[in-house]
Amino acid sequence: MNRQGFVAATLAIALVLPAGASADLAILQYHHISDSTPDATSTSPALFQAQLQLIEQLGLAVEPLYEATQKALAGNGGDAVALSFDDAYSSVYSNAAPILARLNYPYTLFVNADTIGNSGFMTLQQLQELASTGLATIANHSAGHGHLAKTPNEEAKQWQERINQSLDSAQTLLEKEFGKAPPMFAYPYGEFDAALEQQMNQRGWLAFGQQSGPVGATSSRTRLPRFPMANAYGQLQGLENKLLSKALPVSGEDLPDGIVSTNPPHLRMTLPSGFTPGKLTCFGSGQGRIKVTANAQQANVQAPAAFNSRRFRYNCTYPAGDGRFYWFSQPWLNLSRPED
């Protein structure tokens, strides 16, 4: 997208927050910033620049991920954006870091410790260079990028040893090479279960998934949402709604861990007083809109057909007034399907 195209697109939408309104923290998730990498995990450099321009024109502050998330969880994260990149691909160093340096925007690189210096990934020297600017935070994305949820036939002791090695060896490497390792983790593939969340709690880490939605006071510290920004999901016509959204005020502690036991899975959410479950609009991955039924303040969501994929989502929005939306996404993980 050229600059003329960007301007035309942004003129079609409002570029200021509604009077008296406050969005929750929108965390944007990227992988590659390139025109020549897989489209499913890539954001073109032109689209990336247009997204940043929209953030600027909306008057949203770009803040460091850890500090912004802590503020949001405390209920003080309004009108802010945080930027995160998974895997530390070399295209981020070449195409994104120079733009972010010019704008003085902070960002977080979630690094797979085992791929540092491999073809297509940043070298240790490049990571240290970016960290030395004070803009880039280097954080944990495991050692090996494995599927970390416990498999059905895996013994608990074997799983614990596997998890300890992946999480803690990566954290140790970050401490050694960068002098510190922030208490943050991005789940590989966005996959997690209740036991893995407990491991995050025990370590005192904030843990980030790949389900969409903003972070607010009711969000769970171990299943924090991020908005994927690959080309298919980061187009400007839908981005403003995401940047100005609010977290649906449903306690993350009361939500299922997402492991599929019945397919299609059944999601139950208790909405606060004053919310009408019938106003909730939900969609299932690849299935379109899902019927929502209600029992008093409880909303019941279940797709009409089984899902064939390993990972899928129920994405729900609720009108927040002033043309904005509350946003929530429930990730599901079907362990009977093969790993990537």
C-alpha positions as YAML, in Angstrom:
chain: A
units: angstrom
residues:
- id: 1
  name: MET
  ca: [0.00, 0.00, 0.00]
- id: 2
  name: ASN
  ca: [1.42, 3.39, -0.99]
- id: 3
  name: ARG
  ca: [1.00, 6.55, 1.03]
- id: 4
  name: GLN
  ca: [-1.87, 7.79, -1.16]
- id: 5
  name: GLY
  ca: [-3.74, 4.54, -0.57]
- id: 6
  name: PHE
  ca: [-3.16, 4.80, 3.16]
- id: 7
  name: VAL
  ca: [-4.46, 8.35, 3.33]
- id: 8
  name: ALA
  ca: [-7.57, 7.42, 1.36]
- id: 9
  name: ALA
  ca: [-8.24, 4.53, 3.71]
- id: 10
  name: THR
  ca: [-7.77, 6.53, 6.88]
- id: 11
  name: LEU
  ca: [-9.93, 9.41, 5.68]
- id: 12
  name: ALA
  ca: [-12.84, 6.99, 5.59]
- id: 13
  name: ILE
  ca: [-12.65, 6.38, 9.36]
- id: 14
  name: ALA
  ca: [-12.61, 8.56, 12.45]
- id: 15
  name: LEU
  ca: [-9.13, 9.41, 13.64]
- id: 16
  name: VAL
  ca: [-9.90, 10.59, 17.16]
- id: 17
  name: LEU
  ca: [-11.17, 8.79, 20.22]
- id: 18
  name: PRO
  ca: [-14.81, 9.45, 21.12]
- id: 19
  name: ALA
  ca: [-15.21, 12.13, 23.78]
- id: 20
  name: GLY
  ca: [-14.71, 10.68, 27.24]
- id: 21
  name: ALA
  ca: [-13.92, 7.22, 25.88]
- id: 22
  name: SER
  ca: [-10.90, 5.14, 26.83]
- id: 23
  name: ALA
  ca: [-9.70, 2.07, 24.98]
- id: 24
  name: ASP
  ca: [-7.97, -0.79, 26.79]
- id: 25
  name: LEU
  ca: [-4.44, -1.92, 25.91]
- id: 26
  name: ALA
  ca: [-4.16, -3.29, 22.37]
- id: 27
  name: ILE
  ca: [-1.12, -5.55, 21.98]
- id: 28
  name: LEU
  ca: [-0.20, -6.14, 18.35]
- id: 29
  name: GLN
  ca: [1.50, -9.40, 17.42]
- id: 30
  name: TYR
  ca: [3.81, -9.75, 14.43]
- id: 31
  name: HIS
  ca: [6.08, -12.43, 12.97]
- id: 32
  name: HIS
  ca: [7.75, -11.52, 9.65]
- id: 33
  name: ILE
  ca: [7.80, -7.98, 8.27]
- id: 34
  name: SER
  ca: [8.35, -8.84, 4.65]
- id: 35
  name: ASP
  ca: [6.79, -9.29, 1.22]
- id: 36
  name: SER
  ca: [8.68, -12.52, 0.56]
- id: 37
  name: THR
  ca: [7.86, -14.72, 3.58]
- id: 38
  name: PRO
  ca: [4.77, -16.93, 4.16]
- id: 39
  name: ASP
  ca: [1.66, -14.77, 3.94]
- id: 40
  name: ALA
  ca: [-0.03, -16.41, 6.93]
- id: 41
  name: THR
  ca: [2.65, -15.07, 9.28]
- id: 42
  name: SER
  ca: [3.81, -11.99, 7.37]
- id: 43
  name: THR
  ca: [2.98, -8.30, 7.43]
- id: 44
  name: SER
  ca: [4.15, -6.33, 4.42]
- id: 45
  name: PRO
  ca: [6.47, -3.40, 5.23]
- id: 46
  name: ALA
  ca: [4.01, -1.00, 3.58]
- id: 47
  name: LEU
  ca: [1.11, -2.27, 5.70]
- id: 48
  name: PHE
  ca: [3.30, -2.17, 8.82]
- id: 49
  name: GLN
  ca: [4.10, 1.51, 8.22]
- id: 50
  name: ALA
  ca: [0.43, 2.27, 7.56]
- id: 51
  name: GLN
  ca: [-0.56, 0.58, 10.82]
- id: 52
  name: LEU
  ca: [1.93, 2.70, 12.74]
- id: 53
  name: GLN
  ca: [0.66, 5.84, 11.04]
- id: 54
  name: LEU
  ca: [-2.88, 4.99, 12.07]
- id: 55
  name: ILE
  ca: [-1.76, 4.48, 15.68]
- id: 56
  name: GLU
  ca: [-0.12, 7.91, 15.59]
- id: 57
  name: GLN
  ca: [-3.13, 9.63, 14.04]
- id: 58
  name: LEU
  ca: [-5.46, 8.08, 16.61]
- id: 59
  name: GLY
  ca: [-3.30, 9.65, 19.33]
- id: 60
  name: LEU
  ca: [-2.54, 6.33, 21.02]
- id: 61
  name: ALA
  ca: [0.60, 5.99, 23.11]
- id: 62
  name: VAL
  ca: [3.01, 3.19, 22.17]
- id: 63
  name: GLU
  ca: [4.34, 1.81, 25.45]
- id: 64
  name: PRO
  ca: [6.73, -0.99, 26.52]
- id: 65
  name: LEU
  ca: [4.88, -4.27, 26.72]
- id: 66
  name: TYR
  ca: [5.60, -5.23, 30.34]
- id: 67
  name: GLU
  ca: [4.81, -1.83, 31.84]
- id: 68
  name: ALA
  ca: [1.75, -1.32, 29.64]
- id: 69
  name: THR
  ca: [0.36, -4.75, 30.53]
- id: 70
  name: GLN
  ca: [0.81, -4.17, 34.25]
- id: 71
  name: LYS
  ca: [-1.02, -0.86, 33.95]
- id: 72
  name: ALA
  ca: [-3.83, -2.44, 31.96]
- id: 73
  name: LEU
  ca: [-4.28, -5.25, 34.49]
- id: 74
  name: ALA
  ca: [-4.53, -2.59, 37.19]
- id: 75
  name: GLY
  ca: [-7.23, -0.82, 35.19]
- id: 76
  name: ASN
  ca: [-4.99, 2.06, 34.09]
- id: 77
  name: GLY
  ca: [-4.04, 0.98, 30.57]
- id: 78
  name: GLY
  ca: [-6.28, 3.22, 28.53]
- id: 79
  name: ASP
  ca: [-5.53, 4.53, 25.04]
- id: 80
  name: ALA
  ca: [-2.28, 2.59, 24.65]
- id: 81
  name: VAL
  ca: [-0.70, 0.13, 22.24]
- id: 82
  name: ALA
  ca: [2.20, -2.30, 22.71]
- id: 83
  name: LEU
  ca: [4.13, -3.97, 19.87]
- id: 84
  name: SER
  ca: [5.42, -7.54, 19.97]
- id: 85
  name: PHE
  ca: [7.27, -9.75, 17.49]
- id: 86
  name: ASP
  ca: [7.48, -13.53, 17.84]
- id: 87
  name: ASP
  ca: [10.54, -15.57, 16.81]
- id: 88
  name: ALA
  ca: [12.95, -12.66, 16.11]
- id: 89
  name: TYR
  ca: [13.04, -13.11, 12.35]
- id: 90
  name: SER
  ca: [15.74, -11.28, 10.42]
- id: 91
  name: SER
  ca: [13.10, -9.33, 8.48]
- id: 92
  name: VAL
  ca: [12.15, -7.58, 11.71]
- id: 93
  name: TYR
  ca: [15.74, -6.42, 12.11]
- id: 94
  name: SER
  ca: [15.95, -5.25, 8.49]
- id: 95
  name: ASN
  ca: [12.48, -3.84, 7.88]
- id: 96
  name: ALA
  ca: [10.79, -3.06, 11.20]
- id: 97
  name: ALA
  ca: [13.54, -1.98, 13.61]
- id: 98
  name: PRO
  ca: [14.70, 1.05, 11.54]
- id: 99
  name: ILE
  ca: [11.12, 2.35, 11.33]
- id: 100
  name: LEU
  ca: [10.56, 1.87, 15.05]
- id: 101
  name: ALA
  ca: [13.86, 3.62, 15.80]
- id: 102
  name: ARG
  ca: [12.83, 6.68, 13.78]
- id: 103
  name: LEU
  ca: [9.51, 6.82, 15.63]
- id: 104
  name: ASN
  ca: [11.15, 6.07, 19.00]
- id: 105
  name: TYR
  ca: [8.58, 3.30, 19.58]
- id: 106
  name: PRO
  ca: [9.39, 0.57, 22.14]
- id: 107
  name: TYR
  ca: [8.76, -3.07, 21.24]
- id: 108
  name: THR
  ca: [9.32, -6.62, 22.48]
- id: 109
  name: LEU
  ca: [11.06, -9.46, 20.65]
- id: 110
  name: PHE
  ca: [9.99, -12.91, 21.88]
- id: 111
  name: VAL
  ca: [12.98, -15.11, 21.06]
- id: 112
  name: ASN
  ca: [13.22, -18.85, 20.52]
- id: 113
  name: ALA
  ca: [16.60, -19.46, 22.14]
- id: 114
  name: ASP
  ca: [17.44, -22.39, 19.86]
- id: 115
  name: THR
  ca: [17.13, -20.43, 16.60]
- id: 116
  name: ILE
  ca: [19.32, -17.43, 17.42]
- id: 117
  name: GLY
  ca: [21.75, -17.06, 14.51]
- id: 118
  name: ASN
  ca: [20.01, -19.61, 12.30]
- id: 119
  name: SER
  ca: [19.16, -18.74, 8.71]
- id: 120
  name: GLY
  ca: [16.27, -16.31, 8.62]
- id: 121
  name: PHE
  ca: [16.58, -15.37, 12.29]
- id: 122
  name: MET
  ca: [18.47, -12.59, 14.04]
- id: 123
  name: THR
  ca: [21.97, -13.20, 15.28]
- id: 124
  name: LEU
  ca: [22.96, -12.69, 18.89]
- id: 125
  name: GLN
  ca: [24.86, -9.55, 17.86]
- id: 126
  name: GLN
  ca: [21.77, -8.12, 16.14]
- id: 127
  name: LEU
  ca: [19.62, -8.80, 19.18]
- id: 128
  name: GLN
  ca: [22.19, -7.17, 21.45]
- id: 129
  name: GLU
  ca: [22.37, -4.19, 19.11]
- id: 130
  name: LEU
  ca: [18.61, -3.68, 19.24]
- id: 131
  name: ALA
  ca: [18.52, -4.18, 23.01]
- id: 132
  name: SER
  ca: [21.24, -1.54, 23.45]
- id: 133
  name: THR
  ca: [18.98, 1.11, 21.90]
- id: 134
  name: GLY
  ca: [16.66, 0.93, 24.89]
- id: 135
  name: LEU
  ca: [13.68, 0.38, 22.61]
- id: 136
  name: ALA
  ca: [13.80, -3.41, 22.21]
- id: 137
  name: THR
  ca: [13.02, -5.79, 25.07]
- id: 138
  name: ILE
  ca: [14.23, -9.36, 24.53]
- id: 139
  name: ALA
  ca: [11.86, -11.89, 26.07]
- id: 140
  name: ASN
  ca: [11.27, -15.64, 26.28]
- id: 141
  name: HIS
  ca: [9.57, -17.65, 23.52]
- id: 142
  name: SER
  ca: [10.93, -21.02, 24.75]
- id: 143
  name: ALA
  ca: [13.93, -23.09, 23.76]
- id: 144
  name: GLY
  ca: [12.88, -25.04, 20.70]
- id: 145
  name: HIS
  ca: [9.41, -23.61, 20.01]
- id: 146
  name: GLY
  ca: [7.78, -26.91, 20.93]
- id: 147
  name: HIS
  ca: [4.13, -27.62, 21.62]
- id: 148
  name: LEU
  ca: [4.12, -27.20, 25.39]
- id: 149
  name: ALA
  ca: [0.66, -28.39, 26.42]
- id: 150
  name: LYS
  ca: [0.74, -31.85, 27.99]
- id: 151
  name: THR
  ca: [-0.04, -34.54, 25.42]
- id: 152
  name: PRO
  ca: [-2.71, -37.15, 26.27]
- id: 153
  name: ASN
  ca: [-0.25, -40.03, 26.85]
- id: 154
  name: GLU
  ca: [2.58, -38.00, 28.41]
- id: 155
  name: GLU
  ca: [3.53, -38.79, 32.00]
- id: 156
  name: ALA
  ca: [3.38, -35.84, 34.38]
- id: 157
  name: LYS
  ca: [7.05, -36.17, 35.35]
- id: 158
  name: GLN
  ca: [8.16, -36.31, 31.72]
- id: 159
  name: TRP
  ca: [6.05, -33.26, 30.88]
- id: 160
  name: GLN
  ca: [7.43, -31.31, 33.84]
- id: 161
  name: GLU
  ca: [11.01, -32.03, 32.82]
- id: 162
  name: ARG
  ca: [10.25, -30.97, 29.25]
- id: 163
  name: ILE
  ca: [8.63, -27.75, 30.38]
- id: 164
  name: ASN
  ca: [11.40, -26.88, 32.82]
- id: 165
  name: GLN
  ca: [14.03, -27.35, 30.13]
- id: 166
  name: SER
  ca: [12.22, -25.28, 27.53]
- id: 167
  name: LEU
  ca: [11.16, -22.40, 29.76]
- id: 168
  name: ASP
  ca: [14.09, -22.11, 32.12]
- id: 169
  name: SER
  ca: [17.01, -22.75, 29.79]
- id: 170
  name: ALA
  ca: [15.74, -19.98, 27.53]
- id: 171
  name: GLN
  ca: [15.35, -17.61, 30.49]
- id: 172
  name: THR
  ca: [18.87, -18.43, 31.67]
- id: 173
  name: LEU
  ca: [20.27, -17.66, 28.21]
- id: 174
  name: LEU
  ca: [18.53, -14.27, 28.15]
- id: 175
  name: GLU
  ca: [19.94, -13.42, 31.57]
- id: 176
  name: LYS
  ca: [23.43, -14.39, 30.45]
- id: 177
  name: GLU
  ca: [23.46, -12.57, 27.12]
- id: 178
  name: PHE
  ca: [21.36, -9.49, 27.95]
- id: 179
  name: GLY
  ca: [21.95, -9.05, 31.67]
- id: 180
  name: LYS
  ca: [18.27, -9.50, 32.45]
- id: 181
  name: ALA
  ca: [15.28, -11.56, 31.44]
- id: 182
  name: PRO
  ca: [11.88, -9.91, 31.83]
- id: 183
  name: PRO
  ca: [9.16, -12.03, 33.45]
- id: 184
  name: MET
  ca: [7.27, -12.48, 30.21]
- id: 185
  name: PHE
  ca: [6.58, -15.45, 27.94]
- id: 186
  name: ALA
  ca: [4.85, -15.91, 24.58]
- id: 187
  name: TYR
  ca: [3.33, -19.36, 24.11]
- id: 188
  name: PRO
  ca: [4.62, -21.09, 20.95]
- id: 189
  name: TYR
  ca: [1.72, -21.38, 18.48]
- id: 190
  name: GLY
  ca: [-0.42, -19.62, 21.10]
- id: 191
  name: GLU
  ca: [-1.06, -23.04, 22.70]
- id: 192
  name: PHE
  ca: [-1.57, -23.45, 26.44]
- id: 193
  name: ASP
  ca: [-3.53, -25.45, 28.98]
- id: 194
  name: ALA
  ca: [-4.33, -25.00, 32.67]
- id: 195
  name: ALA
  ca: [-1.18, -26.83, 33.79]
- id: 196
  name: LEU
  ca: [1.02, -24.61, 31.63]
- id: 197
  name: GLU
  ca: [-0.74, -21.52, 32.97]
- id: 198
  name: GLN
  ca: [0.09, -22.76, 36.47]
- id: 199
  name: GLN
  ca: [3.77, -22.96, 35.49]
- id: 200
  name: MET
  ca: [3.56, -19.29, 34.46]
- id: 201
  name: ASN
  ca: [1.97, -18.38, 37.78]
- id: 202
  name: GLN
  ca: [4.64, -20.22, 39.72]
- id: 203
  name: ARG
  ca: [7.35, -18.28, 37.91]
- id: 204
  name: GLY
  ca: [5.51, -14.96, 38.21]
- id: 205
  name: TRP
  ca: [5.53, -14.45, 34.45]
- id: 206
  name: LEU
  ca: [3.07, -12.63, 32.26]
- id: 207
  name: ALA
  ca: [2.12, -15.02, 29.45]
- id: 208
  name: PHE
  ca: [0.81, -14.02, 26.03]
- id: 209
  name: GLY
  ca: [-1.27, -16.02, 23.57]
- id: 210
  name: GLN
  ca: [-2.28, -15.46, 19.96]
- id: 211
  name: GLN
  ca: [-6.01, -14.96, 20.51]
- id: 212
  name: SER
  ca: [-7.35, -11.50, 19.70]
- id: 213
  name: GLY
  ca: [-8.60, -8.86, 22.09]
- id: 214
  name: PRO
  ca: [-7.35, -6.02, 24.29]
- id: 215
  name: VAL
  ca: [-6.02, -6.35, 27.84]
- id: 216
  name: GLY
  ca: [-8.05, -4.87, 30.67]
- id: 217
  name: ALA
  ca: [-8.57, -5.17, 34.41]
- id: 218
  name: THR
  ca: [-10.40, -8.52, 34.14]
- id: 219
  name: SER
  ca: [-7.83, -10.19, 31.86]
- id: 220
  name: SER
  ca: [-5.85, -13.16, 33.13]
- id: 221
  name: ARG
  ca: [-2.08, -12.71, 33.54]
- id: 222
  name: THR
  ca: [-1.40, -16.14, 32.04]
- id: 223
  name: ARG
  ca: [-3.56, -15.95, 28.89]
- id: 224
  name: LEU
  ca: [-3.09, -12.39, 27.72]
- id: 225
  name: PRO
  ca: [-4.56, -11.68, 24.27]
- id: 226
  name: ARG
  ca: [-2.81, -10.03, 21.35]
- id: 227
  name: PHE
  ca: [-4.18, -8.94, 18.00]
- id: 228
  name: PRO
  ca: [-2.44, -10.86, 15.17]
- id: 229
  name: MET
  ca: [-1.26, -8.39, 12.53]
- id: 230
  name: ALA
  ca: [-0.42, -10.62, 9.56]
- id: 231
  name: ASN
  ca: [-1.70, -9.34, 6.23]
- id: 232
  name: ALA
  ca: [-5.03, -11.16, 6.48]
- id: 233
  name: TYR
  ca: [-5.83, -9.75, 9.94]
- id: 234
  name: GLY
  ca: [-4.11, -6.37, 10.08]
- id: 235
  name: GLN
  ca: [-5.81, -4.50, 7.25]
- id: 236
  name: LEU
  ca: [-6.62, -0.88, 8.04]
- id: 237
  name: GLN
  ca: [-10.38, -1.12, 7.56]
- id: 238
  name: GLY
  ca: [-10.67, -3.31, 10.67]
- id: 239
  name: LEU
  ca: [-7.69, -2.08, 12.63]
- id: 240
  name: GLU
  ca: [-9.31, 0.99, 14.17]
- id: 241
  name: ASN
  ca: [-11.98, -1.15, 15.87]
- id: 242
  name: LYS
  ca: [-9.24, -3.29, 17.38]
- id: 243
  name: LEU
  ca: [-7.11, -0.36, 18.55]
- id: 244
  name: LEU
  ca: [-10.09, 1.34, 20.19]
- id: 245
  name: SER
  ca: [-11.66, -1.78, 21.71]
- id: 246
  name: LYS
  ca: [-12.21, -2.60, 25.35]
- id: 247
  name: ALA
  ca: [-11.77, -5.94, 27.08]
- id: 248
  name: LEU
  ca: [-15.08, -7.73, 27.60]
- id: 249
  name: PRO
  ca: [-15.43, -7.60, 31.42]
- id: 250
  name: VAL
  ca: [-15.50, -11.35, 31.99]
- id: 251
  name: SER
  ca: [-13.03, -12.72, 34.50]
- id: 252
  name: GLY
  ca: [-10.26, -14.65, 32.80]
- id: 253
  name: GLU
  ca: [-9.98, -16.82, 35.89]
- id: 254
  name: ASP
  ca: [-13.43, -18.29, 35.21]
- id: 255
  name: LEU
  ca: [-12.79, -19.28, 31.59]
- id: 256
  name: PRO
  ca: [-11.98, -22.82, 30.39]
- id: 257
  name: ASP
  ca: [-8.38, -23.77, 29.70]
- id: 258
  name: GLY
  ca: [-9.28, -24.38, 26.07]
- id: 259
  name: ILE
  ca: [-8.45, -28.08, 25.74]
- id: 260
  name: VAL
  ca: [-11.18, -29.58, 23.59]
- id: 261
  name: SER
  ca: [-13.08, -32.42, 25.25]
- id: 262
  name: THR
  ca: [-16.26, -32.05, 23.17]
- id: 263
  name: ASN
  ca: [-16.12, -30.92, 19.57]
- id: 264
  name: PRO
  ca: [-17.56, -28.37, 18.96]
- id: 265
  name: PRO
  ca: [-16.74, -27.00, 22.43]
- id: 266
  name: HIS
  ca: [-19.23, -25.16, 24.61]
- id: 267
  name: LEU
  ca: [-18.26, -21.76, 26.02]
- id: 268
  name: ARG
  ca: [-20.15, -20.31, 28.98]
- id: 269
  name: MET
  ca: [-19.54, -16.73, 30.08]
- id: 270
  name: THR
  ca: [-21.24, -14.77, 32.84]
- id: 271
  name: LEU
  ca: [-21.64, -11.16, 31.78]
- id: 272
  name: PRO
  ca: [-21.78, -8.34, 34.34]
- id: 273
  name: SER
  ca: [-25.01, -6.77, 35.45]
- id: 274
  name: GLY
  ca: [-26.21, -4.30, 32.84]
- id: 275
  name: PHE
  ca: [-24.95, -6.41, 29.92]
- id: 276
  name: THR
  ca: [-27.46, -8.22, 27.73]
- id: 277
  name: PRO
  ca: [-26.17, -11.61, 26.50]
- id: 278
  name: GLY
  ca: [-28.32, -11.27, 23.38]
- id: 279
  name: LYS
  ca: [-26.17, -8.36, 22.21]
- id: 280
  name: LEU
  ca: [-23.08, -10.57, 22.12]
- id: 281
  name: THR
  ca: [-21.94, -11.40, 18.58]
- id: 282
  name: CYS
  ca: [-19.65, -14.43, 18.23]
- id: 283
  name: PHE
  ca: [-17.85, -16.13, 15.34]
- id: 284
  name: GLY
  ca: [-16.09, -19.47, 15.06]
- id: 285
  name: SER
  ca: [-12.95, -19.98, 13.00]
- id: 286
  name: GLY
  ca: [-14.04, -20.79, 9.45]
- id: 287
  name: GLN
  ca: [-17.69, -21.22, 10.48]
- id: 288
  name: GLY
  ca: [-18.94, -17.67, 10.54]
- id: 289
  name: ARG
  ca: [-21.39, -16.35, 13.09]
- id: 290
  name: ILE
  ca: [-22.38, -18.62, 15.99]
- id: 291
  name: LYS
  ca: [-25.74, -18.52, 17.75]
- id: 292
  name: VAL
  ca: [-25.59, -17.19, 21.32]
- id: 293
  name: THR
  ca: [-28.18, -18.36, 23.84]
- id: 294
  name: ALA
  ca: [-28.68, -16.89, 27.29]
- id: 295
  name: ASN
  ca: [-29.66, -17.99, 30.78]
- id: 296
  name: ALA
  ca: [-30.00, -14.81, 32.84]
- id: 297
  name: GLN
  ca: [-26.51, -13.23, 32.65]
- id: 298
  name: GLN
  ca: [-24.86, -16.38, 31.31]
- id: 299
  name: ALA
  ca: [-24.07, -16.44, 27.60]
- id: 300
  name: ASN
  ca: [-23.75, -19.87, 25.98]
- id: 301
  name: VAL
  ca: [-21.73, -20.18, 22.79]
- id: 302
  name: GLN
  ca: [-21.29, -23.36, 20.75]
- id: 303
  name: ALA
  ca: [-20.46, -23.69, 17.06]
- id: 304
  name: PRO
  ca: [-22.91, -25.71, 14.93]
- id: 305
  name: ALA
  ca: [-20.28, -28.15, 13.62]
- id: 306
  name: ALA
  ca: [-17.07, -29.81, 14.74]
- id: 307
  name: PHE
  ca: [-13.72, -28.22, 13.89]
- id: 308
  name: ASN
  ca: [-11.04, -30.15, 12.00]
- id: 309
  name: SER
  ca: [-8.05, -27.97, 12.92]
- id: 310
  name: ARG
  ca: [-5.76, -28.26, 15.91]
- id: 311
  name: ARG
  ca: [-6.28, -24.62, 16.93]
- id: 312
  name: PHE
  ca: [-9.36, -22.46, 16.49]
- id: 313
  name: ARG
  ca: [-11.15, -19.55, 18.17]
- id: 314
  name: TYR
  ca: [-14.49, -18.22, 19.30]
- id: 315
  name: ASN
  ca: [-14.28, -14.44, 18.79]
- id: 316
  name: CYS
  ca: [-16.97, -12.30, 20.41]
- id: 317
  name: THR
  ca: [-17.77, -8.60, 20.44]
- id: 318
  name: TYR
  ca: [-20.31, -6.50, 22.32]
- id: 319
  name: PRO
  ca: [-21.29, -2.88, 21.57]
- id: 320
  name: ALA
  ca: [-19.55, -0.43, 23.92]
- id: 321
  name: GLY
  ca: [-21.17, 2.75, 22.59]
- id: 322
  name: ASP
  ca: [-19.67, 5.50, 20.42]
- id: 323
  name: GLY
  ca: [-19.19, 2.92, 17.67]
- id: 324
  name: ARG
  ca: [-16.66, 0.96, 19.73]
- id: 325
  name: PHE
  ca: [-16.71, -2.67, 20.90]
- id: 326
  name: TYR
  ca: [-15.88, -4.87, 23.83]
- id: 327
  name: TRP
  ca: [-13.78, -7.74, 22.48]
- id: 328
  name: PHE
  ca: [-13.06, -11.29, 23.63]
- id: 329
  name: SER
  ca: [-11.49, -14.37, 22.06]
- id: 330
  name: GLN
  ca: [-11.48, -17.89, 23.46]
- id: 331
  name: PRO
  ca: [-8.71, -20.11, 22.01]
- id: 332
  name: TRP
  ca: [-9.31, -23.84, 21.70]
- id: 333
  name: LEU
  ca: [-6.73, -26.61, 21.35]
- id: 334
  name: ASN
  ca: [-7.66, -30.03, 19.97]
- id: 335
  name: LEU
  ca: [-4.91, -32.39, 21.12]
- id: 336
  name: SER
  ca: [-6.26, -35.19, 18.93]
- id: 337
  name: ARG
  ca: [-5.06, -33.31, 15.86]
- id: 338
  name: PRO
  ca: [-1.39, -33.56, 14.80]
- id: 339
  name: GLU
  ca: [1.20, -31.00, 15.81]
- id: 340
  name: ASP
  ca: [2.51, -28.55, 13.20]
...
